[in-house]
């Protein structure tokens, strides 16, 4: 497997199709426990300042490039990724596979009403899907009861949609209590499913200008956007 090393994190260089068909689907069929990180700029920024979080990301079975910032930085470093692998698209493909194969899904994250709306949308899109359970994301990582209840539900796929860093921290804390399960952090995907967040137009995505689209829609993101751009420039220039 070809990987690109960014900030001491090995990121798999593949396409979404190959990632699903040659890695995730076979592991689901074997009921092999799996931890997936769909990394973006925020993932790398948090890993840079938090050593324990960095170790969590490094411990994942798979880290793939899920953000446009990582794609752009790798391209300028002349180590281009074959494709960006977006969390929302991967989640829908995995749910579709779960419906066909008779696997069950658990959805953790989002505000209470967003979580419920997202699950209702999943049931509408995939009428035969088996929902093992769902729970909102207003939780403490130290609260082990959610993991206990989830273990009893015995899901095959666990989609975790918590604030960046917290979702990987939750997975790392509890995944070893399970005999099986594909644990994957999906960021704001439940909000997208619930219709509570706008999908970015495809043309902006093709140009890797999602950051500008978000900034135009919400100018208050300026400082956060500038920090991300500064971080990516340091990656490209190999400076600290």
C-alpha positions in Angstrom: 0.0 0.0 0.0 1.3 3.4 -1.0 1.3 6.0 1.8 2.2 9.6 2.1 3.9 10.7 5.4 2.6 14.1 6.6 3.7 15.2 10.1 4.7 11.6 11.0 1.2 10.4 10.1 1.1 7.7 7.4 -1.9 8.5 5.1 -3.0 5.9 2.6 -2.8 7.0 -1.0 -5.8 5.4 -2.7 -9.1 6.1 -4.4 -12.5 5.8 -2.6 -13.4 2.9 -4.8 -10.3 0.9 -4.0 -10.4 1.9 -0.3 -13.9 0.5 0.0 -13.5 -2.6 -2.2 -10.0 -3.7 -1.2 -9.9 -2.6 2.5 -13.2 -1.8 4.2 -15.7 -4.2 2.6 -13.5 -7.3 3.2 -12.8 -6.3 6.8 -16.6 -5.9 7.4 -17.2 -9.3 5.8 -14.6 -10.8 8.2 -16.1 -8.9 11.1 -12.6 -7.6 11.7 -12.5 -4.6 14.1 -11.3 -1.5 12.3 -10.5 2.1 13.2 -10.7 4.6 10.3 -9.6 8.3 10.4 -10.6 10.6 7.6 -8.0 13.2 8.1 -8.3 16.9 7.3 -6.3 20.0 8.1 -7.8 20.2 11.6 -6.7 16.6 12.3 -3.1 17.5 11.5 -3.2 20.8 13.4 -4.5 19.1 16.5 -2.0 16.3 16.2 0.8 18.8 16.0 -0.1 20.3 19.4 -1.4 17.2 21.2 1.0 14.3 21.4 -1.6 11.9 22.8 -4.0 12.7 20.0 -1.3 12.2 17.4 -0.6 8.7 18.8 -4.3 8.0 18.6 -4.4 8.9 14.9 -1.2 7.0 14.3 -2.8 3.9 15.9 -5.7 3.8 13.4 -5.9 0.9 11.0 -6.4 3.4 8.2 -5.8 7.1 7.8 -7.0 8.6 4.5 -7.0 12.1 3.1 -10.5 13.5 3.7 -9.8 17.3 3.5 -9.0 19.6 0.6 -6.1 21.2 2.6 -4.2 17.9 2.8 -4.8 17.3 -0.9 -3.4 20.7 -1.8 -0.4 20.5 0.5 0.6 17.0 -0.8 0.3 18.2 -4.4 2.6 21.1 -3.8 5.1 18.8 -2.0 5.0 16.7 -5.2 3.5 13.7 -3.3 -0.1 14.0 -4.8 -2.9 11.8 -3.5 -4.9 9.9 -6.1 -8.2 11.2 -4.7 -9.8 13.0 -1.8 -12.0 10.6 0.2 -14.8 12.5 1.8 -16.4 11.3 5.0 -20.0 11.9 3.8 -19.5 9.8 0.7 -17.8 7.0 2.5 -20.5 6.9 5.1 -23.3 6.6 2.5 -21.4 3.9 0.6 -20.8 1.9 3.8 -24.5 2.2 4.7 -25.5 0.9 1.3 -23.1 -2.0 1.7 -24.5 -2.7 5.2 -28.1 -2.8 3.8 -27.1 -5.3 1.1 -25.1 -7.5 3.4 -27.5 -7.4 6.4 -25.1 -5.5 8.6 -26.2 -3.1 11.4 -25.2 0.6 12.0 -24.9 2.8 15.0 -24.9 6.6 14.8 -23.2 8.6 17.6 -23.1 12.4 17.4 -24.8 15.6 16.6 -27.4 17.5 18.7 -30.3 15.4 19.8 -32.7 16.6 17.0 -30.0 16.4 14.4 -29.1 12.8 15.3 -32.8 11.8 15.1 -33.3 13.6 11.7 -30.1 12.0 10.3 -31.3 8.5 11.3 -34.7 9.1 9.8 -33.0 10.2 6.6 -30.9 7.1 6.6 -34.0 5.0 7.0 -35.7 6.9 4.1 -32.7 6.4 1.8 -32.0 2.8 2.8 -35.4 1.2 3.8 -33.9 -2.2 4.6 -31.1 -0.9 6.7 -30.7 -2.4 10.2 -30.2 0.4 12.8 -28.6 -1.0 15.9 -29.0 2.3 17.8 -28.2 6.0 17.9 -27.3 8.7 20.4 -26.6 12.4 20.3 -23.1 13.8 20.7 -23.6 15.9 23.8 -21.6 13.4 25.9 -18.5 13.2 28.0 -15.8 10.8 26.9 -15.6 9.6 30.5 -19.2 8.5 30.3 -18.8 4.8 29.6 -22.6 4.0 29.6 -22.9 4.9 25.9 -20.2 2.4 25.0 -21.9 -0.2 27.2 -25.2 0.2 25.6 -23.6 0.2 22.1 -21.8 -3.1 22.9 -25.1 -4.7 23.8 -26.6 -3.5 20.5 -23.6 -5.3 18.7 -23.3 -3.0 15.7 -21.2 -3.8 12.7 -20.6 -0.1 11.7 -20.2 2.7 14.2 -20.3 6.2 12.7 -19.0 8.8 15.2 -19.8 12.4 14.5 -18.3 14.5 17.3 -16.2 17.6 17.3 -12.9 17.2 15.7 -10.4 15.3 17.9 -13.1 14.2 20.3 -14.5 11.6 17.9 -11.1 9.9 17.5 -10.5 10.1 21.3 -13.9 8.4 21.9 -13.1 5.6 19.5 -9.7 5.0 20.9 -11.1 5.0 24.5 -13.7 2.3 23.8 -13.1 0.3 20.7 -11.1 -2.4 22.4 -14.2 -3.3 24.5 -15.8 -4.6 21.3 -15.2 -7.9 19.6 -16.0 -6.4 16.2 -17.1 -3.2 14.6 -15.8 -0.6 12.1 -15.3 2.6 13.9 -15.1 5.7 11.7 -15.1 9.4 12.5 -17.4 11.2 10.0 -17.2 14.9 11.2 -20.2 16.9 10.2 -21.8 14.1 8.0 -24.8 13.7 10.3 -25.5 17.4 10.0 -25.3 17.1 6.2 -27.6 14.1 6.3 -30.1 15.9 8.5 -30.1 18.9 6.1 -28.7 21.2 8.9 -25.6 22.0 6.9 -25.3 23.1 3.3 -23.5 20.9 0.8 -20.7 22.8 -0.9 -21.3 23.0 -4.7 -19.3 20.5 -6.7 -17.6 23.2 -8.8 -16.0 24.7 -5.7 -14.8 21.3 -4.6 -13.2 20.6 -8.0 -11.2 23.8 -7.6 -10.2 23.0 -4.0 -11.9 26.2 -2.9 -14.2 24.9 -0.2 -12.4 27.1 2.3 -13.2 30.2 0.3 -16.8 29.2 -0.1 -17.2 28.6 3.7 -15.4 32.0 4.3 -17.8 33.8 2.0 -20.8 32.2 3.7 -19.4 32.9 7.2 -16.9 35.7 7.4 -16.4 35.1 11.1 -14.3 32.1 10.1 -11.6 34.4 8.9 -9.1 33.9 11.8 -9.7 30.1 11.8 -9.2 29.9 8.0 -6.0 32.0 8.2 -4.6 29.6 10.9 -5.3 26.6 8.7 -3.7 28.3 5.6 -0.6 29.2 7.7 -0.3 25.6 8.9 -0.5 24.3 5.4 2.1 26.7 4.1 4.5 25.5 6.8 3.8 21.9 5.7 4.6 22.8 2.1 7.7 24.8 3.0 8.9 22.3 5.7 9.2 25.1 8.3 8.0 25.3 12.0 
